Amino acid sequence: MKKSIISIREVAQVIGLLVSSLPAVQYGPLYYRSLQMDKNTALRQNNGNYEATMTLTSESVSDFSWWVTRLPTACKNITMGNPVIEMSTDASPLATLQVATILVAMATRILELATELERKSPPRRLKINVTYASGA
């Protein structure tokens, strides 16, 4: 994908390859969605014509570069270790409120940790997906 103008079909094929490798690439799901959004936008603009050409946004080029750099040595742990928090509940309103309270507390702690990390680290652009925060 060295071309700046590329057919929508070629982008769709690359996305298919990336998606097929997601189970084996840690953090891969964070780095293909801009390509998917660009493809969908181009399809809308071209009435679903996969043979039409499109131009990738800088974010898509950046995401694709992430894949090119990391794919040769990509790996993903089979397990992420023991869970830090385990929750179980019934469907009663009180239990639902308790779970919501726990989730708010967890989200607050994640934001505190992110703020602390930001203060300690030099400024940079981070892509954060909360679903990976517990595995970090």
Secondary structure, 3 states (H helix, E strand, C coil): CCCCEEEHHHHHHHHHHHHHHHHHCCCHHHHCHHHHHHHHHHHHHCCCCCCCEEECCHHHHHHHHHHHHHHHHCCCCCCCCCCCCCCCCCCCHHHHHHHHHHHHHHHHHHHHHHHHHHHHCCCCCCCCCHHHHCCC
